[in-house]
Amino acid sequence: MKFEKVVESHYYDRFGELLYILHKNNRKYLNDALAEYDLNLLQAMCMFIMIDRKDINQQELADLLFLTKSGTTKAIRKLEVDGFIERSKSEKDARQYVLNLTQKGYDTIPTLIRIYEEWEELIGLNELDKEFFEILTKLTYKAIDLNKKE
């Protein structure tokens, strides 16, 4: 059954359903656009975090992405092999490695931003007001708190 038929036959009135559909289609669009640069969404998200966080270790990166350390391994390896990031021994703890963007990684960031902004403009996110994003941010942090493991 095609997606259009599913949408026509079901009224999506729950926030979670709408958010899920938005998320799935966001991922598809961004992964398709990033594929031209031999990147995917997870790799781009890793790179965005590394803009402001120098010498981040893999566990810190995984925590910020709400993934396991092993969940980021493949993305990090590919970014390193392709020259977007470098992995080096931590000066603070010789048992750990830290990750940083390379010049190639920094040079790629404007392209990643352009791709994200293009998607947001195409679906109309730029038309939403600041209050909407403030409320959505609060809801997101509440959802995170609900799922934290004590």
N, C-alpha and C positions, 0 to 999 in steps of 0.2 A: 504494500500500500504506500502510495506516495505521501510525503509530508503534508502537502496541501490538503489532501483528503482527511488526514488525521486532524489537522487544525480546524477544518470545516465541521467535523463531526464531534468535536470536543471543545467546550468553552473553558479556556484556561483562566480561572479566576483566583487561583491561589498564588500568593507571592512566590513561594518556593518553586512551583512549576514554571512560572514566567522567568524567574532567575536562572533556573536550570537550562531552559531553552536559550536564553540570552547568552549564558556562559558557553554552552556547547557551540553555538554559532559564532561566538567571539573566538573561541579556540580554533575552529575550522578556518575562519577567515585569516586570522593571524598566522597560523601554521602554513597555510597556502602561500601567503605573501612572504613569509620569512624563508620558505623553502628556496626561493630564488637566490638567497644568500647562504644557503646550506646551513640554516639555523632553524630551530623550532621555538615554540613559546616558552618552554621551561628554560632553555638556554638564554633566551632574551631576558627573562625575568632574573636569572642569575646575574647577568651582566648589569642590569639596572641596579640591583642591590649593590654590586661592587663599585658603582660610580662613587658612592658616598662612604663606603666602608673599606678602608684599606686594611690589608692583612687579615682578612676574614678567614676563619677556618671552615671546613666543610660542615661541621655540626652546627655552627652559628648560621650558616647559609641555609641549611635544611630547616632549622627552627623558624627562620624568617619566612620560609616558603610553606610551612606547615607540612613538611615531608619528613620521612626518615632520612638518615644519613645515606643509606644505600639508595634511596630514591633519587638522590642528586648525583650519584656516582657517574652514571653514564653521561649525563649532561656535562659534568665537569671534565671528564676525560676527553670528550669530543671538543669542547671549547679549548682545552689545552693543546690537543693534537692539531687543531686548526689555527692555533696561534692567537686566539682572542684573549686568553688568560694565561698566566704563568703560576706555577705552583712552586713554592720554595719553603725551606725549613724556617720555622718560627724562631725569631730571635729570643722570644720570651720562654718558649718551651721546645727544646730540641726534639721532643717526641712527636710534635705536631707539624703539619704543613699549613701554610697560609696561601690564600689565593688573591691575585690582583689582576686587574685588566692590563693588557699590553697596550702599546700604542695602536695596534690594529683594532683592539677592542674599543678603545676610546674613539677611534675614527669611525667605527661602525654605529655608535650610539645615535648620532643624528638620523641615520637611516631607520633605526628601530623606532625612534620617536615619531618620525614621519609616518611610518606604517600604522602605529597605534592611533595617531591623530586622524589619519585618513579614515580608519574604521569608525572612530567616534563621530566624525563629521558625517559620514555616510548614513549612520543610523540615527543621527540627531542628538547625540548626547551633549553636544555643545549648546543645544537649545534649552537644556534643563538649568534651573536656577541653583544658586549656591546652597540654599536651604535644603533642597533635595539631597545633595551630596553629603551635607552635614548629618541629616537624618539617616541616610544609608550607612555612613561611617559609624554612627552610634549603634545601629542594628548589627553591623558586622562585628564590632567589638563585643557586643552582648552575646552573639553567637559563638565567638571564640571563647568567652568566659564560660559559657554553658558546656563546652566540650573539653575544657582543660582537665587534664588528669592530675589529680591531687597526689 
